[in-house]
Amino acid sequence: AMECVVVQDIFLNETAKFAHVFLPGSSFLEKDGTFTNAERRISRVRKVMEPLAGKADWEATIALAEALGYRMQYSHPSEIMDEIARLTPTFHRVSYAELDRHGSLQWPCNDAAPDGTPTMHIDEFVRGKGRFMLTGYVPTEEKVNSRYPLLLTTGRILSQYNVGAQTRRTDNVAWHEEDRLEIHPTDAENRGIADGDWAGIGSRAGQTVLRAKVSERVAPGVVYTTFHFPESGANVITTDNSDWATNCPEYKVTAVEVVRVSQPSEWQKRYQAFSDEQGRLLRERRHAEKAEVRR
């Protein structure tokens, strides 16, 4: 529903399929820069090859800014880090030269700690005493009933990473090529579902269809699936419920019913048609660009 969606990525991911503008992205092997991890450690990233898309991320951002009338005066990512250091007190002494000299630095890195801060809290927390917040347990509003007698929980599998935007494009699909619905033998037998059958999953939020995997890994009354493949529609059937404090979506508790079916859901058919169309548009654009280069 957005008026303008701009996506910069190395793949035509699911969000990019809705974009009005799709900018080239570069992988970590194709650009200079830094990574800052959860240990507060800032480490250098060094380019080993030129970006296949033609521009590193920062170069594409500069080109976009200049096209919009704002000139960015950067000739190298180190100059961007210098600006960050000028504007961010905890990064004040960070520079590419200092990162090369130390190997890495942990913020805060400023005049008080020119070599970084390996340990953040010594003797006491930076803010003084620690502050503990008591939060009462709020049970889920999602309940099973005669119409939705099973509980669906979703999660990950080792060979795929999150929504699979990267790992689905690798040989990892040899281990996990599609999202399947794991269902206990008793629940499967009661519904006439055999291993490999199409299983329709319906919840208060929507419907989708997955191949069934009859398994004792799940308890009776519980079904499980991963969410690595967008065409599975796992998020179509999970609810809009979320935690009141963190707003974390409630992907682990969804009341569902499972029945044997013979074809994908209507949502999956619409998604496939939409996805195919986006792929066609991308291929046409690539073909046009190659033709321009040949001319």
C-alpha positions as CSV (number, residue, x, y, z in Angstrom):
1,A,0.0,0.0,0.0
2,M,3.0,2.3,0.1
3,E,3.2,5.1,-2.5
4,C,6.9,4.5,-3.1
5,V,9.0,1.5,-2.1
6,V,12.7,1.5,-2.8
7,V,14.7,-1.7,-2.2
8,Q,18.5,-2.1,-2.4
9,D,19.6,-5.8,-2.4
10,I,21.7,-8.4,-4.1
11,F,18.7,-10.6,-4.8
12,L,15.1,-10.0,-6.0
13,N,13.8,-10.9,-2.5
14,E,10.2,-10.9,-1.5
15,T,10.1,-7.3,-0.4
16,A,11.9,-6.2,-3.7
17,K,9.0,-7.8,-5.7
18,F,6.8,-5.0,-4.3
19,A,9.3,-2.3,-5.0
20,H,8.8,0.6,-7.4
21,V,12.6,1.1,-7.6
22,F,15.1,-1.7,-7.2
23,L,18.7,-0.5,-6.6
24,P,21.8,-2.7,-7.0
25,G,23.3,-4.1,-3.9
26,S,26.7,-5.6,-3.2
27,S,27.8,-8.4,-0.9
28,F,30.4,-8.1,1.8
29,L,33.0,-9.4,-0.6
30,E,32.4,-6.6,-3.0
31,K,32.8,-3.5,-0.8
32,D,34.9,-1.8,1.8
33,G,33.4,-0.9,5.1
34,T,33.0,-2.1,8.7
35,F,30.9,-4.5,10.7
36,T,29.9,-3.8,14.3
37,N,28.9,-6.9,16.2
38,A,27.0,-7.5,19.5
39,E,30.3,-7.3,21.4
40,R,30.5,-3.7,20.3
41,R,33.5,-4.7,18.1
42,I,34.1,-2.7,15.0
43,S,36.0,-4.6,12.3
44,R,37.1,-3.7,8.8
45,V,35.7,-5.3,5.7
46,R,37.9,-5.3,2.6
47,K,36.8,-5.7,-0.9
48,V,38.1,-8.7,-2.8
49,M,36.3,-8.2,-6.1
50,E,34.5,-5.5,-8.0
51,P,30.7,-5.4,-7.4
52,L,28.9,-7.5,-10.0
53,A,26.1,-5.0,-10.0
54,G,28.5,-2.2,-10.9
55,K,28.3,-0.2,-7.7
56,A,29.0,-0.8,-4.0
57,D,26.1,0.1,-1.7
58,W,27.6,3.4,-0.7
59,E,28.2,4.4,-4.4
60,A,24.5,3.6,-5.3
61,T,23.4,5.7,-2.3
62,I,25.5,8.6,-3.4
63,A,24.2,8.3,-7.0
64,L,20.6,8.3,-5.7
65,A,21.2,11.4,-3.4
66,E,22.8,13.3,-6.3
67,A,19.8,12.4,-8.6
68,L,17.6,13.9,-5.9
69,G,19.6,17.1,-5.9
70,Y,21.7,16.5,-2.8
71,R,25.4,16.2,-3.5
72,M,27.4,13.8,-1.2
73,Q,31.1,14.5,-1.1
74,Y,32.6,11.1,-0.5
75,S,35.3,9.4,-2.6
76,H,35.9,6.4,-0.2
77,P,34.0,4.7,2.7
78,S,36.7,5.8,5.1
79,E,35.4,9.4,4.6
80,I,32.0,8.1,5.7
81,M,33.5,6.6,8.8
82,D,35.3,9.9,9.5
83,E,31.9,11.7,9.5
84,I,30.4,9.1,11.8
85,A,33.3,9.7,14.2
86,R,32.7,13.5,14.1
87,L,29.0,13.1,14.8
88,T,28.9,10.1,17.3
89,P,30.6,10.7,20.6
90,T,31.1,6.9,21.3
91,F,32.9,6.6,17.9
92,H,35.0,9.8,18.1
93,R,38.4,8.1,17.8
94,V,37.4,5.5,15.3
95,S,39.0,5.7,11.8
96,Y,40.2,3.2,9.2
97,A,43.8,4.0,10.3
98,E,43.0,3.1,13.9
99,L,41.1,0.0,12.9
100,D,44.1,-1.1,10.8
101,R,46.5,-0.4,13.7
102,H,44.4,-2.3,16.3
103,G,42.8,-4.9,14.1
104,S,39.4,-4.0,15.6
105,L,38.0,-1.6,18.2
106,Q,35.2,-1.8,20.7
107,W,33.1,1.3,21.3
108,P,33.1,3.6,23.2
109,C,36.3,4.7,21.5
110,N,36.9,8.3,22.3
111,D,39.3,10.7,24.0
112,A,38.6,8.9,27.4
113,A,39.2,5.5,25.8
114,P,41.4,6.0,22.7
115,D,42.1,2.2,22.4
116,G,38.4,1.3,22.8
117,T,36.5,-0.3,25.7
118,P,37.0,-4.1,25.9
119,T,34.8,-4.2,29.1
120,M,31.9,-1.9,29.3
121,H,30.8,-2.3,32.9
122,I,33.4,-2.4,35.7
123,D,32.3,-2.3,39.3
124,E,29.0,-0.9,38.3
125,F,26.9,-0.3,35.2
126,V,27.4,2.8,33.2
127,R,24.0,4.1,34.3
128,G,24.8,3.3,37.9
129,K,22.8,0.5,39.5
130,G,21.1,-2.1,37.3
131,R,17.4,-1.6,36.8
132,F,15.1,-4.6,36.9
133,M,11.6,-4.4,35.5
134,L,8.9,-6.7,36.8
135,T,6.5,-7.8,34.1
136,G,3.5,-10.0,34.7
137,Y,2.8,-13.0,32.5
138,V,0.1,-12.4,30.0
139,P,-1.2,-15.6,28.4
140,T,-2.0,-15.8,24.7
141,E,-5.5,-15.1,23.5
142,E,-5.1,-17.8,20.9
143,K,-7.0,-20.9,22.0
144,V,-7.8,-24.3,20.4
145,N,-11.4,-25.3,20.0
146,S,-13.5,-27.8,18.1
147,R,-13.0,-25.9,14.8
148,Y,-9.2,-25.4,15.3
149,P,-8.1,-28.3,17.5
150,L,-4.4,-28.3,16.8
151,L,-1.6,-25.9,17.8
152,L,0.8,-24.8,15.0
153,T,4.3,-23.7,16.0
154,T,6.9,-22.4,13.4
155,G,10.7,-22.3,13.5
156,R,13.9,-22.8,11.6
157,I,16.0,-25.6,10.3
158,L,19.8,-25.8,10.3
159,S,20.4,-25.8,6.6
160,Q,18.3,-22.7,5.8
161,Y,18.8,-19.2,7.3
162,N,15.7,-17.2,8.3
163,V,13.5,-16.6,5.3
164,G,16.0,-18.3,3.0
165,A,16.7,-15.3,0.7
166,Q,20.3,-16.3,0.5
167,T,20.4,-20.0,1.5
168,R,17.6,-21.0,-0.9
169,R,19.9,-20.0,-3.7
170,T,22.6,-22.5,-2.7
171,D,23.0,-26.3,-2.7
172,N,21.5,-26.3,0.8
173,V,18.2,-27.1,-0.8
174,A,19.6,-30.7,-1.1
175,W,18.8,-31.0,2.6
176,H,15.7,-28.9,2.8
177,E,13.9,-28.1,-0.5
178,E,10.5,-27.0,0.8
179,D,8.6,-26.2,4.0
180,R,6.7,-29.2,5.2
181,L,4.1,-29.7,7.9
182,E,5.2,-32.1,10.6
183,I,2.2,-33.9,12.1
184,H,2.0,-36.7,14.7
185,P,1.0,-40.2,13.3
186,T,-2.1,-40.2,15.4
187,D,-3.3,-36.8,14.2
188,A,-2.4,-37.8,10.6
189,E,-4.3,-41.1,10.8
190,N,-7.4,-39.4,12.2
191,R,-7.4,-37.0,9.2
192,G,-6.5,-39.6,6.6
193,I,-3.2,-37.9,5.9
194,A,-0.2,-40.0,4.7
195,D,3.4,-38.9,4.5
196,G,3.9,-36.7,1.4
197,D,0.2,-35.8,1.0
198,W,-1.0,-32.2,0.4
199,A,-2.2,-30.9,3.8
200,G,-4.4,-27.9,4.0
201,I,-3.8,-25.8,7.1
202,G,-6.5,-23.3,8.2
203,S,-6.4,-20.8,11.0
204,R,-8.4,-17.8,12.1
205,A,-6.0,-15.8,9.9
206,G,-5.9,-17.7,6.7
207,Q,-5.2,-20.9,4.8
208,T,-2.3,-22.5,3.0
209,V,-1.2,-25.9,1.8
210,L,2.0,-27.9,2.6
211,R,3.3,-31.4,2.1
212,A,2.8,-33.5,5.2
213,K,5.6,-35.1,7.0
214,V,4.3,-37.7,9.5
215,S,6.7,-37.5,12.5
216,E,6.8,-38.4,16.1
217,R,9.1,-35.3,16.7
218,V,5.9,-33.4,17.4
219,A,3.5,-34.2,20.2
220,P,-0.1,-35.2,19.5
221,G,-2.1,-32.0,19.1
222,V,0.8,-30.0,17.8
223,V,2.0,-29.4,14.2
224,Y,5.2,-27.7,13.1
225,T,6.6,-26.1,10.0
226,T,9.5,-23.9,8.9
227,F,9.2,-20.6,7.1
228,H,12.2,-20.6,4.8
229,F,10.2,-20.7,1.5
230,P,7.8,-17.8,0.7
231,E,5.5,-19.9,-1.4
232,S,4.7,-22.0,1.7
233,G,2.6,-19.1,3.1
234,A,3.5,-19.8,6.7
235,N,2.9,-16.2,7.6
236,V,-0.5,-16.3,6.0
237,I,-1.8,-18.6,8.7
238,T,0.0,-17.2,11.8
239,T,-2.0,-14.6,13.7
240,D,-1.5,-10.9,14.2
241,N,-1.0,-11.4,17.9
242,S,2.2,-10.0,19.4
243,D,3.8,-9.5,22.8
244,W,2.6,-6.4,24.6
245,A,6.1,-5.3,25.7
246,T,8.4,-6.1,22.8
247,N,5.8,-6.4,20.0
248,C,7.4,-9.7,19.0
249,P,4.9,-11.6,16.7
250,E,3.3,-14.7,18.2
251,Y,4.7,-17.3,15.7
252,K,4.7,-20.1,18.1
253,V,1.1,-20.4,19.0
254,T,-1.6,-20.6,16.3
255,A,-4.8,-22.7,16.5
256,V,-5.3,-24.6,13.3
257,E,-7.1,-27.5,11.6
258,V,-5.4,-29.8,9.1
259,V,-7.2,-31.6,6.3
260,R,-6.1,-33.6,3.3
261,V,-6.4,-31.6,0.0
262,S,-5.4,-32.0,-3.6
263,Q,-4.0,-28.7,-4.7
264,P,-2.3,-25.5,-3.4
265,S,-4.4,-22.8,-1.7
266,E,-5.8,-19.8,-3.6
267,W,-3.3,-17.5,-1.9
268,Q,-0.4,-19.7,-3.1
269,K,-1.8,-19.6,-6.7
270,R,-1.9,-15.8,-6.5
271,Y,1.5,-15.6,-5.0
272,Q,3.0,-17.8,-7.7
273,A,1.5,-15.8,-10.5
274,F,2.7,-12.6,-8.9
275,S,6.2,-14.0,-8.3
276,D,6.5,-15.3,-11.9
277,E,5.5,-11.9,-13.2
278,Q,8.2,-10.1,-11.2
279,G,10.8,-12.6,-12.4
280,R,9.7,-12.0,-16.0
281,L,10.1,-8.2,-15.6
282,L,13.6,-8.7,-14.1
283,R,14.6,-10.9,-17.0
284,E,13.3,-8.5,-19.5
285,R,15.2,-5.6,-17.9
286,R,18.4,-7.6,-17.9
287,H,18.0,-8.5,-21.5
288,A,17.4,-4.8,-22.4
289,E,20.5,-3.8,-20.5
290,K,22.6,-6.4,-22.3
291,A,21.3,-5.1,-25.6
292,E,22.2,-1.5,-24.7
293,V,25.7,-2.6,-23.8
294,R,26.1,-4.4,-27.1
295,R,25.0,-1.3,-29.0
